[in-house]
Amino acid sequence: MPAYRPPFIATSEITPEQCFVKRRAFLSMTAGGLIAAGSGLAAAAAPLTAQPGAYTVDEELTPEKDVTGYNNYYEFGTGKGDPAANSASFKPTPWTIKVDGLVGKPGEFGLEELLAFPIEERVYRMRCVEAWSMVIPWAGFPLKALLDKVEPLGSAKYVAFETVVRPEEMPGQSGFFQPLPWPYREGLRLDEANHPLAILALGVYGKTLPNQNGAPVRLVVPWKYGFKGIKSIVRISLTETPPPSTWNLSAPAEYGFYANVNPAVDHPRWSQASENRIGGGGFFGSNRRPTLPFNGYADDVAGLYSGMDLKANF
């Protein structure tokens, strides 16, 4: 019998390592979603390969159990533990984001296409409007990279975001009492969206996003209050006028469109001068620290608001 000779494969046909790794991550995430659909259990987060990013902070990371267990995500309930407790039935795969509006090349991007962008880890501060904060290692890519793909028109001035509506999977969207109008909507100015700090996050703590953290893709803008970080995004539209923003529409005197972290502008019901860092192990205010303008990112983003009255445009 002649000796076995493996088939010849040209070098040009070999899949680049980076594409192979990211596809493996996607397939792992898809498999997790399928297991969840069949078993009723939450999909386990899959490992997500990310390169170290240029942005980080010299502060202790918030424990993973707090990042994944202490959340505001009203689609799953209004309690901090509700998202982790009530999101097991949510199916984050398959997934598509529609990008349209004032663009030259509108399109739809599947999750595998999003994972094909260069993914990097960014360690960001997160400041909630409720005066608590975390330090979180996100994995994602600049929002600008996706917007460039669709070629924004010169008339585009704002970017609108919309989250998914699935009352059969999101108990906060069903029932007699609805805490917010659905879908959840958010918006940025185009120059804010194009800033390198603004990312679309696909993972946290080296894994794909858990359901309670906005799986499979969410917005992260670290110089703004956390409610601007819309989760489970299904649509991004470029507009000429400011888009609706859910919390701004619901309580305009309490939640501004810009929502930049500003210790000099209090919430009508509490001070914003300081914050409680979650996960530090202290009690009775011992984890409180001064809040920084723009959440500590003033050197990077203050120029976006040159000449603006930040008290009027809160």
C-alpha positions in Angstrom: 0.0 0.0 0.0 1.5 3.4 -0.9 2.3 5.7 1.9 -0.3 8.3 2.8 0.4 11.8 1.7 -1.6 14.7 3.1 -3.2 17.0 0.4 -1.2 20.0 -0.5 -2.7 23.3 0.8 -1.4 26.5 -0.6 -0.2 29.1 1.9 -2.6 31.6 0.4 -5.5 29.4 1.5 -4.6 29.2 5.1 -6.9 31.1 7.4 -5.2 33.8 9.3 -4.7 33.0 13.0 -6.7 36.1 14.2 -9.7 35.2 12.1 -9.6 31.6 13.3 -9.4 32.6 17.0 -12.3 35.1 16.7 -14.5 32.6 14.7 -13.8 30.0 17.5 -15.0 32.5 20.0 -18.2 33.2 18.0 -18.9 29.5 17.6 -18.4 29.0 21.3 -20.8 31.8 22.0 -23.4 30.4 19.6 -23.1 27.0 21.0 -23.7 28.4 24.5 -26.9 30.1 23.2 -28.2 26.9 21.7 -27.6 25.0 25.0 -29.5 27.7 26.8 -32.4 27.6 24.4 -32.7 23.9 24.9 -32.2 23.7 28.6 -33.7 26.9 29.9 -30.4 27.8 31.6 -28.5 31.0 30.9 -25.8 30.7 28.2 -22.4 30.4 29.8 -20.0 33.2 28.7 -17.4 31.9 26.3 -13.7 33.0 26.4 -13.1 36.1 24.2 -9.7 36.9 22.9 -8.8 40.6 23.2 -5.5 42.4 22.8 -4.5 44.9 25.5 -5.8 48.3 24.7 -4.3 51.8 25.1 -6.9 52.9 27.7 -6.7 51.7 31.3 -6.8 53.1 34.8 -4.5 52.5 37.7 -7.3 51.4 40.0 -8.4 48.1 41.5 -10.9 46.2 39.3 -14.4 45.7 40.6 -14.8 41.9 41.4 -16.4 40.0 38.5 -19.2 38.8 40.8 -20.3 42.4 41.4 -19.9 43.5 37.8 -22.2 40.6 36.7 -24.5 40.6 39.8 -25.2 44.2 40.5 -26.8 45.8 37.4 -29.5 48.2 36.2 -31.2 46.6 33.3 -34.9 47.3 33.6 -35.9 45.0 30.8 -35.3 42.2 33.3 -36.6 44.0 36.4 -35.9 47.1 38.5 -33.9 45.4 41.3 -30.1 45.3 41.1 -30.1 41.5 41.3 -33.0 41.1 38.8 -31.0 41.1 35.6 -28.8 38.1 36.8 -31.8 36.3 38.2 -34.3 36.9 35.3 -32.2 36.8 32.2 -31.7 33.0 31.8 -34.2 32.7 29.0 -32.7 35.5 26.9 -31.1 34.3 23.7 -28.2 36.5 22.5 -27.5 34.5 19.4 -28.1 34.8 16.5 -27.9 38.5 16.5 -27.9 41.4 13.9 -27.5 45.1 14.2 -29.1 47.3 11.5 -27.2 50.5 10.7 -29.2 53.0 8.7 -30.3 56.6 8.4 -28.1 59.3 7.0 -25.4 57.0 5.6 -24.1 56.1 2.2 -24.0 52.4 2.8 -26.7 51.2 5.2 -26.4 47.6 6.2 -26.9 44.8 8.7 -24.0 43.4 10.7 -24.1 39.9 12.2 -22.4 39.0 15.4 -19.6 37.2 13.6 -18.9 40.4 11.6 -18.7 42.4 14.8 -16.3 39.9 16.3 -14.1 40.3 13.2 -13.2 43.9 14.3 -9.9 44.1 16.2 -11.1 43.4 19.8 -9.1 45.0 22.6 -9.5 45.2 26.4 -10.3 48.6 27.8 -10.3 49.1 31.6 -12.8 51.9 32.2 -14.4 53.5 35.2 -18.2 53.3 35.2 -20.1 55.9 37.1 -23.9 55.3 37.6 -26.2 58.3 37.9 -27.2 56.8 41.2 -23.8 57.7 42.7 -22.1 54.3 42.7 -19.2 53.3 40.5 -17.1 50.3 39.3 -13.9 49.7 37.4 -14.6 47.2 34.6 -12.4 45.4 32.0 -14.5 45.6 28.8 -13.6 43.9 25.5 -14.7 45.6 22.4 -13.8 48.0 19.5 -14.3 51.7 18.8 -17.8 52.6 17.7 -16.2 54.7 15.0 -14.9 51.6 13.2 -18.5 50.4 12.6 -19.8 53.9 11.7 -17.0 54.3 9.1 -18.2 51.1 7.4 -21.6 52.7 6.6 -20.1 56.1 5.5 -22.0 58.8 7.4 -23.3 61.6 5.2 -22.4 65.2 5.8 -25.9 65.9 7.1 -25.5 63.3 9.9 -25.0 65.0 13.3 -26.3 62.4 15.8 -26.3 58.7 16.4 -29.4 57.0 17.7 -29.4 53.5 19.4 -32.2 51.1 20.0 -32.4 47.9 22.1 -34.3 44.7 21.5 -37.9 44.2 22.5 -38.7 40.6 23.5 -41.3 40.5 26.3 -41.3 36.7 26.2 -37.7 36.7 27.2 -37.4 40.0 29.1 -39.9 40.0 32.0 -39.5 43.7 32.7 -41.1 44.3 29.3 -44.2 42.3 30.1 -47.1 42.6 32.5 -49.4 45.3 33.6 -46.7 47.7 35.0 -44.0 48.9 32.6 -41.3 50.9 34.3 -40.2 52.5 30.9 -41.5 52.8 27.4 -39.9 50.2 25.1 -37.7 49.9 23.2 -35.0 51.6 25.2 -33.4 54.3 23.2 -30.2 56.4 23.5 -28.2 58.8 21.5 -24.9 60.6 21.1 -23.7 63.4 19.0 -21.7 62.1 16.0 -18.4 63.6 17.3 -19.0 61.9 20.7 -19.7 58.6 18.9 -16.5 59.0 16.9 -14.3 59.6 20.0 -11.9 56.7 20.5 -13.1 56.2 24.1 -16.6 55.2 22.9 -16.7 51.5 22.2 -19.1 48.7 21.4 -18.4 46.1 24.0 -18.7 42.4 23.3 -17.2 41.0 26.4 -16.1 41.6 30.0 -13.5 39.9 32.2 -12.1 38.0 29.3 -15.5 36.4 28.3 -18.4 37.2 26.1 -21.0 39.5 27.7 -23.4 37.7 30.1 -27.1 38.4 29.4 -27.4 40.7 32.5 -24.5 42.9 31.2 -26.1 43.5 27.8 -25.3 40.5 25.7 -24.2 40.2 23.0 -23.3 43.9 22.3 -23.6 47.1 24.2 -22.4 50.7 24.1 -19.8 51.9 26.6 -19.1 55.7 26.9 -17.0 56.0 30.1 -17.2 59.8 30.6 -21.0 59.6 30.7 -23.4 58.2 33.3 -24.0 54.5 33.0 -27.6 54.8 31.6 -26.1 56.0 28.3 -24.6 52.6 27.9 -27.5 51.0 26.0 -27.5 47.2 26.1 -28.4 44.5 23.5 -28.4 46.9 20.6 -30.4 46.0 17.5 -30.4 49.2 15.6 -28.1 52.2 15.1 -29.4 55.2 13.0 -27.6 58.4 12.0 -29.8 61.5 12.2 -29.7 65.2 11.6 -31.5 66.1 14.8 -31.1 64.9 18.4 -32.7 61.4 18.8 -35.0 60.5 21.7 -33.3 59.2 24.8 -35.4 57.0 27.1 -34.5 58.5 30.5 -34.4 62.0 29.2 -38.0 61.6 27.9 -39.2 59.9 31.0 -37.8 62.5 33.5 -36.1 65.4 31.6 -35.5 67.4 34.8 -33.4 64.5 36.2 -31.7 62.9 33.2 -30.2 65.1 30.5 -29.4 64.1 27.0 -25.7 64.6 27.4 -25.4 62.9 30.8 -21.8 63.8 31.2 -20.5 62.9 34.7 -20.3 66.2 36.5 -19.9 66.5 40.3 -20.9 70.2 40.1 -24.4 69.3 38.8 -26.5 67.4 41.4 -29.4 65.1 40.6 -32.5 66.8 41.9 -32.8 64.1 44.6 -29.1 63.5 45.6 -25.6 64.9 45.3 -23.3 63.9 42.5 -20.2 65.2 44.3 -19.1 61.8 45.5 -19.7 58.1 44.7 -19.6 54.7 46.4 -17.2 52.3 44.7 -18.9 48.9 44.6 -17.0 45.8 45.7 -14.5 47.5 48.1 -15.8 45.7 51.1 -16.6 48.7 53.2 -19.8 49.9 54.7 -21.5 53.2 55.8 -19.9 55.3 53.2 -16.3 54.1 53.8 -15.9 53.4 50.1 -17.0 56.9 49.1 -14.7 58.9 47.0 -14.9 62.3 45.1 -16.4 62.1 41.7 -14.2 63.4 38.9 -15.4 65.7 36.1 -16.2 63.6 33.0 -15.5 60.5 35.3 -11.7 61.2 35.1 -11.6 61.5 31.3 -11.6 65.3 31.1 -8.2 65.5 29.4 -9.6 63.3 26.6 -13.1 64.6 26.1 -13.6 68.1 27.6 -12.8 69.6 24.2 -15.9 68.1 22.8 -17.9 70.6 24.9 -15.8 73.7 24.6 -18.0 76.8 25.0 -21.0 74.8 26.3 -22.8 75.6 29.6 -22.4 72.1 31.2 -25.1 73.0 33.8 -27.7 73.8 31.2 -26.6 71.0 28.9 -26.4 68.3 31.6 
